[in-house]
Amino acid sequence: MKPPTLEIDESLFPLSFLRLLSLVPSAARRMHAGVADGRRATRGEGGRYLFRGHRAYRPGDDLRRVDWNVEARLGRLLVR
């Protein structure tokens, strides 16, 4: 379903700004496309080290980062 289009008074915003504004959704998708789960940087309190998710454990990962509560519930090793 396509989002509804809004009528914008071009006297309020320059046409060049409106063109740039239309690129924002695709730019946001590209920013997150190559980033692994649990590794996305965030802004605000906590900065880039704020917890964002889990990923599967890989050999060589620090065992201190394993979420042992999740392992007990699901029986899978997941890293924070």
PyMOL Python script that loads the backbone (N, CA, C, O; Angstrom):
from pymol import cmd

cmd.read_pdbstr("""\
ATOM      1  N   MET A   1       0.851  -1.175   0.000  1.00  0.00           N
ATOM      2  CA  MET A   1       0.000   0.000   0.000  1.00  0.00           C
ATOM      3  C   MET A   1       0.894   1.234   0.000  1.00  0.00           C
ATOM      4  O   MET A   1       1.797   1.367   0.826  1.00  0.00           O
ATOM      5  N   LYS A   2       0.634   2.104  -0.911  1.00  0.00           N
ATOM      6  CA  LYS A   2       1.420   3.328  -1.045  1.00  0.00           C
ATOM      7  C   LYS A   2       0.914   4.383  -0.071  1.00  0.00           C
ATOM      8  O   LYS A   2      -0.293   4.587   0.054  1.00  0.00           O
ATOM      9  N   PRO A   3       1.859   5.073   0.638  1.00  0.00           N
ATOM     10  CA  PRO A   3       1.409   6.108   1.574  1.00  0.00           C
ATOM     11  C   PRO A   3       0.733   7.249   0.833  1.00  0.00           C
ATOM     12  O   PRO A   3       1.060   7.523  -0.321  1.00  0.00           O
ATOM     13  N   PRO A   4      -0.202   7.911   1.486  1.00  0.00           N
ATOM     14  CA  PRO A   4      -0.898   9.026   0.837  1.00  0.00           C
ATOM     15  C   PRO A   4       0.068  10.180   0.569  1.00  0.00           C
ATOM     16  O   PRO A   4       0.997  10.430   1.337  1.00  0.00           O
ATOM     17  N   THR A   5      -0.174  10.860  -0.523  1.00  0.00           N
ATOM     18  CA  THR A   5       0.655  12.010  -0.855  1.00  0.00           C
ATOM     19  C   THR A   5       0.025  13.262  -0.243  1.00  0.00           C
ATOM     20  O   THR A   5      -1.196  13.418  -0.223  1.00  0.00           O
ATOM     21  N   LEU A   6       0.873  14.130   0.246  1.00  0.00           N
ATOM     22  CA  LEU A   6       0.402  15.368   0.848  1.00  0.00           C
ATOM     23  C   LEU A   6       0.645  16.519  -0.106  1.00  0.00           C
ATOM     24  O   LEU A   6       1.653  16.553  -0.812  1.00  0.00           O
ATOM     25  N   GLU A   7      -0.267  17.446  -0.122  1.00  0.00           N
ATOM     26  CA  GLU A   7      -0.056  18.641  -0.921  1.00  0.00           C
ATOM     27  C   GLU A   7       0.727  19.637  -0.074  1.00  0.00           C
ATOM     28  O   GLU A   7       0.291  20.021   1.011  1.00  0.00           O
ATOM     29  N   ILE A   8       1.897  20.055  -0.586  1.00  0.00           N
ATOM     30  CA  ILE A   8       2.776  20.946   0.154  1.00  0.00           C
ATOM     31  C   ILE A   8       2.863  22.270  -0.581  1.00  0.00           C
ATOM     32  O   ILE A   8       3.077  22.312  -1.793  1.00  0.00           O
ATOM     33  N   ASP A   9       2.697  23.330   0.154  1.00  0.00           N
ATOM     34  CA  ASP A   9       2.807  24.664  -0.411  1.00  0.00           C
ATOM     35  C   ASP A   9       4.281  24.935  -0.724  1.00  0.00           C
ATOM     36  O   ASP A   9       5.093  25.065   0.192  1.00  0.00           O
ATOM     37  N   GLU A  10       4.627  25.021  -1.998  1.00  0.00           N
ATOM     38  CA  GLU A  10       6.019  25.201  -2.406  1.00  0.00           C
ATOM     39  C   GLU A  10       6.577  26.561  -2.024  1.00  0.00           C
ATOM     40  O   GLU A  10       7.785  26.782  -2.122  1.00  0.00           O
ATOM     41  N   SER A  11       5.723  27.470  -1.593  1.00  0.00           N
ATOM     42  CA  SER A  11       6.231  28.770  -1.146  1.00  0.00           C
ATOM     43  C   SER A  11       6.861  28.655   0.256  1.00  0.00           C
ATOM     44  O   SER A  11       7.634  29.522   0.664  1.00  0.00           O
ATOM     45  N   LEU A  12       6.526  27.584   0.984  1.00  0.00           N
ATOM     46  CA  LEU A  12       7.099  27.392   2.320  1.00  0.00           C
ATOM     47  C   LEU A  12       8.486  26.754   2.256  1.00  0.00           C
ATOM     48  O   LEU A  12       9.371  27.108   3.035  1.00  0.00           O
ATOM     49  N   PHE A  13       8.673  25.821   1.334  1.00  0.00           N
ATOM     50  CA  PHE A  13       9.936  25.091   1.226  1.00  0.00           C
ATOM     51  C   PHE A  13      10.466  25.188  -0.198  1.00  0.00           C
ATOM     52  O   PHE A  13       9.696  25.072  -1.151  1.00  0.00           O
ATOM     53  N   PRO A  14      11.767  25.398  -0.354  1.00  0.00           N
ATOM     54  CA  PRO A  14      12.341  25.409  -1.692  1.00  0.00           C
ATOM     55  C   PRO A  14      12.206  24.025  -2.339  1.00  0.00           C
ATOM     56  O   PRO A  14      12.242  23.007  -1.647  1.00  0.00           O
ATOM     57  N   LEU A  15      12.056  23.993  -3.625  1.00  0.00           N
ATOM     58  CA  LEU A  15      11.894  22.735  -4.361  1.00  0.00           C
ATOM     59  C   LEU A  15      13.098  21.815  -4.164  1.00  0.00           C
ATOM     60  O   LEU A  15      12.940  20.595  -4.107  1.00  0.00           O
ATOM     61  N   SER A  16      14.296  22.385  -4.059  1.00  0.00           N
ATOM     62  CA  SER A  16      15.495  21.564  -3.850  1.00  0.00           C
ATOM     63  C   SER A  16      15.423  20.825  -2.506  1.00  0.00           C
ATOM     64  O   SER A  16      15.856  19.677  -2.410  1.00  0.00           O
ATOM     65  N   PHE A  17      14.880  21.477  -1.469  1.00  0.00           N
ATOM     66  CA  PHE A  17      14.723  20.821  -0.167  1.00  0.00           C
ATOM     67  C   PHE A  17      13.718  19.687  -0.248  1.00  0.00           C
ATOM     68  O   PHE A  17      13.937  18.620   0.326  1.00  0.00           O
ATOM     69  N   LEU A  18      12.622  19.906  -0.951  1.00  0.00           N
ATOM     70  CA  LEU A  18      11.602  18.865  -1.079  1.00  0.00           C
ATOM     71  C   LEU A  18      12.148  17.644  -1.815  1.00  0.00           C
ATOM     72  O   LEU A  18      11.798  16.512  -1.481  1.00  0.00           O
ATOM     73  N   ARG A  19      13.008  17.868  -2.819  1.00  0.00           N
ATOM     74  CA  ARG A  19      13.629  16.738  -3.520  1.00  0.00           C
ATOM     75  C   ARG A  19      14.518  15.950  -2.572  1.00  0.00           C
ATOM     76  O   ARG A  19      14.481  14.720  -2.569  1.00  0.00           O
ATOM     77  N   LEU A  20      15.320  16.646  -1.766  1.00  0.00           N
ATOM     78  CA  LEU A  20      16.184  15.961  -0.800  1.00  0.00           C
ATOM     79  C   LEU A  20      15.365  15.210   0.245  1.00  0.00           C
ATOM     80  O   LEU A  20      15.738  14.108   0.648  1.00  0.00           O
ATOM     81  N   LEU A  21      14.279  15.783   0.675  1.00  0.00           N
ATOM     82  CA  LEU A  21      13.426  15.161   1.672  1.00  0.00           C
ATOM     83  C   LEU A  21      12.865  13.826   1.179  1.00  0.00           C
ATOM     84  O   LEU A  21      12.679  12.903   1.972  1.00  0.00           O
ATOM     85  N   SER A  22      12.598  13.720  -0.106  1.00  0.00           N
ATOM     86  CA  SER A  22      12.066  12.465  -0.651  1.00  0.00           C
ATOM     87  C   SER A  22      13.101  11.345  -0.621  1.00  0.00           C
ATOM     88  O   SER A  22      12.734  10.176  -0.742  1.00  0.00           O
ATOM     89  N   LEU A  23      14.391  11.670  -0.462  1.00  0.00           N
ATOM     90  CA  LEU A  23      15.445  10.656  -0.432  1.00  0.00           C
ATOM     91  C   LEU A  23      15.701  10.090   0.964  1.00  0.00           C
ATOM     92  O   LEU A  23      16.430   9.108   1.099  1.00  0.00           O
ATOM     93  N   VAL A  24      15.128  10.679   1.985  1.00  0.00           N
ATOM     94  CA  VAL A  24      15.414  10.278   3.363  1.00  0.00           C
ATOM     95  C   VAL A  24      15.071   8.809   3.648  1.00  0.00           C
ATOM     96  O   VAL A  24      15.907   8.124   4.236  1.00  0.00           O
ATOM     97  N   PRO A  25      13.903   8.283   3.274  1.00  0.00           N
ATOM     98  CA  PRO A  25      13.605   6.881   3.616  1.00  0.00           C
ATOM     99  C   PRO A  25      14.613   5.892   3.013  1.00  0.00           C
ATOM    100  O   PRO A  25      15.029   4.953   3.692  1.00  0.00           O
ATOM    101  N   SER A  26      15.004   6.085   1.767  1.00  0.00           N
ATOM    102  CA  SER A  26      15.956   5.154   1.157  1.00  0.00           C
ATOM    103  C   SER A  26      17.348   5.297   1.772  1.00  0.00           C
ATOM    104  O   SER A  26      18.075   4.310   1.879  1.00  0.00           O
ATOM    105  N   ALA A  27      17.726   6.501   2.174  1.00  0.00           N
ATOM    106  CA  ALA A  27      19.022   6.703   2.820  1.00  0.00           C
ATOM    107  C   ALA A  27      19.051   6.010   4.182  1.00  0.00           C
ATOM    108  O   ALA A  27      20.072   5.441   4.566  1.00  0.00           O
ATOM    109  N   ALA A  28      17.951   6.056   4.901  1.00  0.00           N
ATOM    110  CA  ALA A  28      17.882   5.390   6.207  1.00  0.00           C
ATOM    111  C   ALA A  28      17.991   3.879   6.051  1.00  0.00           C
ATOM    112  O   ALA A  28      18.647   3.221   6.858  1.00  0.00           O
ATOM    113  N   ARG A  29      17.357   3.323   5.027  1.00  0.00           N
ATOM    114  CA  ARG A  29      17.465   1.873   4.792  1.00  0.00           C
ATOM    115  C   ARG A  29      18.897   1.482   4.456  1.00  0.00           C
ATOM    116  O   ARG A  29      19.377   0.448   4.920  1.00  0.00           O
ATOM    117  N   ARG A  30      19.586   2.292   3.658  1.00  0.00           N
ATOM    118  CA  ARG A  30      20.978   1.992   3.284  1.00  0.00           C
ATOM    119  C   ARG A  30      21.903   2.062   4.482  1.00  0.00           C
ATOM    120  O   ARG A  30      22.869   1.302   4.560  1.00  0.00           O
ATOM    121  N   MET A  31      21.628   2.960   5.420  1.00  0.00           N
ATOM    122  CA  MET A  31      22.475   3.081   6.603  1.00  0.00           C
ATOM    123  C   MET A  31      22.491   1.791   7.409  1.00  0.00           C
ATOM    124  O   MET A  31      23.519   1.438   7.988  1.00  0.00           O
ATOM    125  N   HIS A  32      21.368   1.084   7.455  1.00  0.00           N
ATOM    126  CA  HIS A  32      21.253  -0.119   8.268  1.00  0.00           C
ATOM    127  C   HIS A  32      21.454  -1.397   7.477  1.00  0.00           C
ATOM    128  O   HIS A  32      21.496  -2.474   8.072  1.00  0.00           O
ATOM    129  N   ALA A  33      21.580  -1.322   6.166  1.00  0.00           N
ATOM    130  CA  ALA A  33      21.638  -2.526   5.335  1.00  0.00           C
ATOM    131  C   ALA A  33      22.870  -3.373   5.613  1.00  0.00           C
ATOM    132  O   ALA A  33      22.755  -4.597   5.666  1.00  0.00           O
ATOM    133  N   GLY A  34      24.035  -2.781   5.791  1.00  0.00           N
ATOM    134  CA  GLY A  34      25.248  -3.564   5.944  1.00  0.00           C
ATOM    135  C   GLY A  34      25.674  -3.793   7.380  1.00  0.00           C
ATOM    136  O   GLY A  34      26.792  -4.244   7.631  1.00  0.00           O
ATOM    137  N   VAL A  35      24.805  -3.492   8.319  1.00  0.00           N
ATOM    138  CA  VAL A  35      25.178  -3.591   9.727  1.00  0.00           C
ATOM    139  C   VAL A  35      24.579  -4.866  10.308  1.00  0.00           C
ATOM    140  O   VAL A  35      23.387  -5.122  10.139  1.00  0.00           O
ATOM    141  N   ALA A  36      25.393  -5.668  10.990  1.00  0.00           N
ATOM    142  CA  ALA A  36      24.920  -6.906  11.592  1.00  0.00           C
ATOM    143  C   ALA A  36      23.987  -6.614  12.762  1.00  0.00           C
ATOM    144  O   ALA A  36      24.087  -5.568  13.403  1.00  0.00           O
ATOM    145  N   ASP A  37      23.080  -7.550  13.032  1.00  0.00           N
ATOM    146  CA  ASP A  37      22.176  -7.396  14.166  1.00  0.00           C
ATOM    147  C   ASP A  37      22.966  -7.272  15.449  1.00  0.00           C
ATOM    148  O   ASP A  37      23.967  -7.963  15.639  1.00  0.00           O
ATOM    149  N   GLY A  38      22.524  -6.399  16.322  1.00  0.00           N
ATOM    150  CA  GLY A  38      23.192  -6.196  17.593  1.00  0.00           C
ATOM    151  C   GLY A  38      24.381  -5.258  17.519  1.00  0.00           C
ATOM    152  O   GLY A  38      25.024  -5.010  18.539  1.00  0.00           O
ATOM    153  N   ARG A  39      24.692  -4.731  16.345  1.00  0.00           N
ATOM    154  CA  ARG A  39      25.856  -3.866  16.185  1.00  0.00           C
ATOM    155  C   ARG A  39      25.506  -2.469  15.707  1.00  0.00           C
ATOM    156  O   ARG A  39      26.401  -1.710  15.334  1.00  0.00           O
ATOM    157  N   ARG A  40      24.241  -2.111  15.709  1.00  0.00           N
ATOM    158  CA  ARG A  40      23.859  -0.805  15.211  1.00  0.00           C
ATOM    159  C   ARG A  40      24.192   0.274  16.222  1.00  0.00           C
ATOM    160  O   ARG A  40      23.869   0.149  17.404  1.00  0.00           O
ATOM    161  N   ALA A  41      24.833   1.329  15.760  1.00  0.00           N
ATOM    162  CA  ALA A  41      25.140   2.459  16.634  1.00  0.00           C
ATOM    163  C   ALA A  41      23.883   3.292  16.816  1.00  0.00           C
ATOM    164  O   ALA A  41      23.108   3.475  15.877  1.00  0.00           O
ATOM    165  N   THR A  42      23.686   3.789  18.008  1.00  0.00           N
ATOM    166  CA  THR A  42      22.532   4.628  18.281  1.00  0.00           C
ATOM    167  C   THR A  42      23.001   5.948  18.852  1.00  0.00           C
ATOM    168  O   THR A  42      24.103   6.059  19.389  1.00  0.00           O
ATOM    169  N   ARG A  43      22.160   6.925  18.728  1.00  0.00           N
ATOM    170  CA  ARG A  43      22.458   8.220  19.321  1.00  0.00           C
ATOM    171  C   ARG A  43      21.661   8.371  20.594  1.00  0.00           C
ATOM    172  O   ARG A  43      20.678   7.665  20.817  1.00  0.00           O
ATOM    173  N   GLY A  44      22.084   9.277  21.406  1.00  0.00           N
ATOM    174  CA  GLY A  44      21.368   9.517  22.643  1.00  0.00           C
ATOM    175  C   GLY A  44      22.096   8.879  23.804  1.00  0.00           C
ATOM    176  O   GLY A  44      23.266   8.511  23.698  1.00  0.00           O
ATOM    177  N   GLU A  45      21.391   8.751  24.913  1.00  0.00           N
ATOM    178  CA  GLU A  45      21.984   8.212  26.124  1.00  0.00           C
ATOM    179  C   GLU A  45      22.472   6.789  25.881  1.00  0.00           C
ATOM    180  O   GLU A  45      21.724   5.964  25.355  1.00  0.00           O
ATOM    181  N   GLY A  46      23.688   6.494  26.248  1.00  0.00           N
ATOM    182  CA  GLY A  46      24.256   5.179  26.018  1.00  0.00           C
ATOM    183  C   GLY A  46      25.134   5.141  24.784  1.00  0.00           C
ATOM    184  O   GLY A  46      26.013   4.286  24.673  1.00  0.00           O
ATOM    185  N   GLY A  47      24.908   6.053  23.859  1.00  0.00           N
ATOM    186  CA  GLY A  47      25.736   6.148  22.665  1.00  0.00           C
ATOM    187  C   GLY A  47      25.766   4.868  21.856  1.00  0.00           C
ATOM    188  O   GLY A  47      24.772   4.147  21.781  1.00  0.00           O
ATOM    189  N   ARG A  48      26.912   4.589  21.251  1.00  0.00           N
ATOM    190  CA  ARG A  48      27.017   3.445  20.351  1.00  0.00           C
ATOM    191  C   ARG A  48      27.040   2.123  21.092  1.00  0.00           C
ATOM    192  O   ARG A  48      26.936   1.073  20.458  1.00  0.00           O
ATOM    193  N   TYR A  49      27.174   2.133  22.411  1.00  0.00           N
ATOM    194  CA  TYR A  49      27.243   0.896  23.172  1.00  0.00           C
ATOM    195  C   TYR A  49      25.898   0.493  23.773  1.00  0.00           C
ATOM    196  O   TYR A  49      25.824  -0.473  24.532  1.00  0.00           O
ATOM    197  N   LEU A  50      24.852   1.214  23.443  1.00  0.00           N
ATOM    198  CA  LEU A  50      23.523   0.886  23.925  1.00  0.00           C
ATOM    199  C   LEU A  50      23.091  -0.436  23.310  1.00  0.00           C
ATOM    200  O   LEU A  50      23.258  -0.644  22.108  1.00  0.00           O
ATOM    201  N   PHE A  51      22.539  -1.330  24.121  1.00  0.00           N
ATOM    202  CA  PHE A  51      22.127  -2.652  23.655  1.00  0.00           C
ATOM    203  C   PHE A  51      21.033  -2.537  22.605  1.00  0.00           C
ATOM    204  O   PHE A  51      20.045  -1.829  22.806  1.00  0.00           O
ATOM    205  N   ARG A  52      21.206  -3.227  21.494  1.00  0.00           N
ATOM    206  CA  ARG A  52      20.222  -3.188  20.416  1.00  0.00           C
ATOM    207  C   ARG A  52      19.722  -4.565  20.012  1.00  0.00           C
ATOM    208  O   ARG A  52      18.755  -4.645  19.255  1.00  0.00           O
ATOM    209  N   GLY A  53      20.325  -5.649  20.474  1.00  0.00           N
ATOM    210  CA  GLY A  53      19.816  -6.952  20.081  1.00  0.00           C
ATOM    211  C   GLY A  53      20.844  -8.050  20.278  1.00  0.00           C
ATOM    212  O   GLY A  53      21.957  -7.818  20.749  1.00  0.00           O
ATOM    213  N   HIS A  54      20.438  -9.241  19.907  1.00  0.00           N
ATOM    214  CA  HIS A  54      21.302 -10.408  20.012  1.00  0.00           C
ATOM    215  C   HIS A  54      21.739 -10.865  18.627  1.00  0.00           C
ATOM    216  O   HIS A  54      21.128 -10.518  17.617  1.00  0.00           O
ATOM    217  N   ARG A  55      22.806 -11.649  18.604  1.00  0.00           N
ATOM    218  CA  ARG A  55      23.209 -12.351  17.392  1.00  0.00           C
ATOM    219  C   ARG A  55      23.727 -13.703  17.823  1.00  0.00           C
ATOM    220  O   ARG A  55      24.036 -13.909  18.997  1.00  0.00           O
ATOM    221  N   ALA A  56      23.824 -14.623  16.888  1.00  0.00           N
ATOM    222  CA  ALA A  56      24.284 -15.970  17.199  1.00  0.00           C
ATOM    223  C   ALA A  56      25.748 -15.947  17.632  1.00  0.00           C
ATOM    224  O   ALA A  56      26.546 -15.163  17.119  1.00  0.00           O
ATOM    225  N   TYR A  57      26.087 -16.808  18.573  1.00  0.00           N
ATOM    226  CA  TYR A  57      27.467 -16.937  19.039  1.00  0.00           C
ATOM    227  C   TYR A  57      28.318 -17.518  17.917  1.00  0.00           C
ATOM    228  O   TYR A  57      27.894 -18.434  17.212  1.00  0.00           O
ATOM    229  N   ARG A  58      29.531 -16.971  17.759  1.00  0.00           N
ATOM    230  CA  ARG A  58      30.494 -17.489  16.785  1.00  0.00           C
ATOM    231  C   ARG A  58      31.768 -17.836  17.536  1.00  0.00           C
ATOM    232  O   ARG A  58      32.137 -17.136  18.479  1.00  0.00           O
ATOM    233  N   PRO A  59      32.450 -18.908  17.134  1.00  0.00           N
ATOM    234  CA  PRO A  59      33.710 -19.258  17.806  1.00  0.00           C
ATOM    235  C   PRO A  59      34.654 -18.053  17.825  1.00  0.00           C
ATOM    236  O   PRO A  59      34.829 -17.371  16.816  1.00  0.00           O
ATOM    237  N   GLY A  60      35.249 -17.807  18.972  1.00  0.00           N
ATOM    238  CA  GLY A  60      36.127 -16.667  19.138  1.00  0.00           C
ATOM    239  C   GLY A  60      35.474 -15.499  19.839  1.00  0.00           C
ATOM    240  O   GLY A  60      36.167 -14.583  20.281  1.00  0.00           O
ATOM    241  N   ASP A  61      34.133 -15.508  19.953  1.00  0.00           N
ATOM    242  CA  ASP A  61      33.446 -14.438  20.687  1.00  0.00           C
ATOM    243  C   ASP A  61      33.781 -14.548  22.168  1.00  0.00           C
ATOM    244  O   ASP A  61      34.002 -15.642  22.687  1.00  0.00           O
ATOM    245  N   ASP A  62      33.818 -13.412  22.834  1.00  0.00           N
ATOM    246  CA  ASP A  62      34.094 -13.364  24.269  1.00  0.00           C
ATOM    247  C   ASP A  62      32.922 -14.000  25.024  1.00  0.00           C
ATOM    248  O   ASP A  62      31.774 -13.594  24.845  1.00  0.00           O
ATOM    249  N   LEU A  63      33.212 -14.995  25.866  1.00  0.00           N
ATOM    250  CA  LEU A  63      32.155 -15.683  26.607  1.00  0.00           C
ATOM    251  C   LEU A  63      31.441 -14.766  27.589  1.00  0.00           C
ATOM    252  O   LEU A  63      30.323 -15.065  28.008  1.00  0.00           O
ATOM    253  N   ARG A  64      32.068 -13.655  27.962  1.00  0.00           N
ATOM    254  CA  ARG A  64      31.407 -12.709  28.861  1.00  0.00           C
ATOM    255  C   ARG A  64      30.232 -12.014  28.188  1.00  0.00           C
ATOM    256  O   ARG A  64      29.364 -11.466  28.868  1.00  0.00           O
ATOM    257  N   ARG A  65      30.194 -12.032  26.850  1.00  0.00           N
ATOM    258  CA  ARG A  65      29.107 -11.380  26.121  1.00  0.00           C
ATOM    259  C   ARG A  65      27.938 -12.311  25.849  1.00  0.00           C
ATOM    260  O   ARG A  65      26.910 -11.869  25.336  1.00  0.00           O
ATOM    261  N   VAL A  66      28.071 -13.603  26.184  1.00  0.00           N
ATOM    262  CA  VAL A  66      26.970 -14.550  25.995  1.00  0.00           C
ATOM    263  C   VAL A  66      25.855 -14.205  26.972  1.00  0.00           C
ATOM    264  O   VAL A  66      26.109 -13.957  28.150  1.00  0.00           O
ATOM    265  N   ASP A  67      24.622 -14.189  26.481  1.00  0.00           N
ATOM    266  CA  ASP A  67      23.464 -13.945  27.341  1.00  0.00           C
ATOM    267  C   ASP A  67      23.019 -15.302  27.887  1.00  0.00           C
ATOM    268  O   ASP A  67      22.295 -16.047  27.226  1.00  0.00           O
ATOM    269  N   TRP A  68      23.465 -15.605  29.099  1.00  0.00           N
ATOM    270  CA  TRP A  68      23.223 -16.922  29.677  1.00  0.00           C
ATOM    271  C   TRP A  68      21.763 -17.125  30.042  1.00  0.00           C
ATOM    272  O   TRP A  68      21.305 -18.267  30.088  1.00  0.00           O
ATOM    273  N   ASN A  69      21.017 -16.060  30.303  1.00  0.00           N
ATOM    274  CA  ASN A  69      19.582 -16.200  30.568  1.00  0.00           C
ATOM    275  C   ASN A  69      18.844 -16.675  29.323  1.00  0.00           C
ATOM    276  O   ASN A  69      17.940 -17.506  29.412  1.00  0.00           O
ATOM    277  N   VAL A  70      19.226 -16.149  28.171  1.00  0.00           N
ATOM    278  CA  VAL A  70      18.617 -16.583  26.914  1.00  0.00           C
ATOM    279  C   VAL A  70      19.006 -18.031  26.629  1.00  0.00           C
ATOM    280  O   VAL A  70      18.186 -18.814  26.150  1.00  0.00           O
ATOM    281  N   GLU A  71      20.249 -18.384  26.923  1.00  0.00           N
ATOM    282  CA  GLU A  71      20.697 -19.763  26.701  1.00  0.00           C
ATOM    283  C   GLU A  71      19.889 -20.726  27.553  1.00  0.00           C
ATOM    284  O   GLU A  71      19.526 -21.806  27.088  1.00  0.00           O
ATOM    285  N   ALA A  72      19.599 -20.350  28.797  1.00  0.00           N
ATOM    286  CA  ALA A  72      18.809 -21.202  29.680  1.00  0.00           C
ATOM    287  C   ALA A  72      17.381 -21.364  29.181  1.00  0.00           C
ATOM    288  O   ALA A  72      16.804 -22.444  29.302  1.00  0.00           O
ATOM    289  N   ARG A  73      16.799 -20.296  28.619  1.00  0.00           N
ATOM    290  CA  ARG A  73      15.415 -20.356  28.122  1.00  0.00           C
ATOM    291  C   ARG A  73      15.311 -21.079  26.796  1.00  0.00           C
ATOM    292  O   ARG A  73      14.438 -21.927  26.613  1.00  0.00           O
ATOM    293  N   LEU A  74      16.214 -20.743  25.850  1.00  0.00           N
ATOM    294  CA  LEU A  74      16.074 -21.232  24.478  1.00  0.00           C
ATOM    295  C   LEU A  74      17.022 -22.372  24.114  1.00  0.00           C
ATOM    296  O   LEU A  74      16.805 -23.079  23.130  1.00  0.00           O
ATOM    297  N   GLY A  75      18.079 -22.545  24.918  1.00  0.00           N
ATOM    298  CA  GLY A  75      19.051 -23.590  24.615  1.00  0.00           C
ATOM    299  C   GLY A  75      19.987 -23.219  23.462  1.00  0.00           C
ATOM    300  O   GLY A  75      20.622 -24.097  22.878  1.00  0.00           O
ATOM    301  N   ARG A  76      20.078 -21.936  23.130  1.00  0.00           N
ATOM    302  CA  ARG A  76      20.966 -21.464  22.062  1.00  0.00           C
ATOM    303  C   ARG A  76      21.895 -20.403  22.637  1.00  0.00           C
ATOM    304  O   ARG A  76      21.509 -19.625  23.510  1.00  0.00           O
ATOM    305  N   LEU A  77      23.130 -20.384  22.129  1.00  0.00           N
ATOM    306  CA  LEU A  77      24.082 -19.361  22.567  1.00  0.00           C
ATOM    307  C   LEU A  77      23.885 -18.112  21.722  1.00  0.00           C
ATOM    308  O   LEU A  77      24.052 -18.135  20.502  1.00  0.00           O
ATOM    309  N   LEU A  78      23.526 -17.028  22.389  1.00  0.00           N
ATOM    310  CA  LEU A  78      23.369 -15.738  21.730  1.00  0.00           C
ATOM    311  C   LEU A  78      24.253 -14.733  22.429  1.00  0.00           C
ATOM    312  O   LEU A  78      24.404 -14.765  23.650  1.00  0.00           O
ATOM    313  N   VAL A  79      24.840 -13.838  21.650  1.00  0.00           N
ATOM    314  CA  VAL A  79      25.757 -12.831  22.162  1.00  0.00           C
ATOM    315  C   VAL A  79      25.045 -11.494  22.141  1.00  0.00           C
ATOM    316  O   VAL A  79      24.322 -11.173  21.198  1.00  0.00           O
ATOM    317  N   ARG A  80      25.264 -10.702  23.212  1.00  0.00           N
ATOM    318  CA  ARG A  80      24.691  -9.349  23.266  1.00  0.00           C
ATOM    319  C   ARG A  80      25.485  -8.424  22.390  1.00  0.00           C
ATOM    320  O   ARG A  80      25.166  -7.238  22.295  1.00  0.00           O
TER     321      ARG A  80
END
""", "prot")
cmd.dss("prot")
cmd.show_as("cartoon", "prot")
cmd.util.cbc("prot")
cmd.orient("prot")
